[in-house]
């Protein structure tokens, strides 16, 4: 008898999603720079797609690690977002989302940012549900997994620590 779907491991490659979009006037400010919020929305869509591809279930975003914009993205740039799973818990999944921008006229590419988003899979009633494990196949995937474990441990300490009162 086959194992339940949640018990069957899936590879990182099975989760990978690549989105490419050309940045237009509605994506940019008056200076021709793309709004960071637009990029974060695209990152969330790419990350959620990778998590859904892995879990084969609806997911919700539960955490976003620090997002640093290393380089500006300009009007007319082709933005490519690559998302893949780096860690899987019982019901949660961490995705690594890498963003690059390319000027299609000069062919210049820049790595604009990388961030980690965490999603929880939901059952038909909107409750957290177990997800398949992640099969690690390469040394790079193993490094990503180990770093993700450290990030997850830190996130768990933050959940248990009450926020300081506002002053």
SULWORA-V685788 format. One line per field, one symbol per residue. burial: 1 if it has 16 or more other ideal C-beta (glycine too) atoms within 10 Angstrom, else 0. A space follows every 50 residues. Layout:
burial->???
//
This chain:
burial->00000100011100111010001000110000110001110111011111 11111011100010001000001111101111111111101111111111 11000000010111111111110000001111010100001001100100 11001000000000000
//
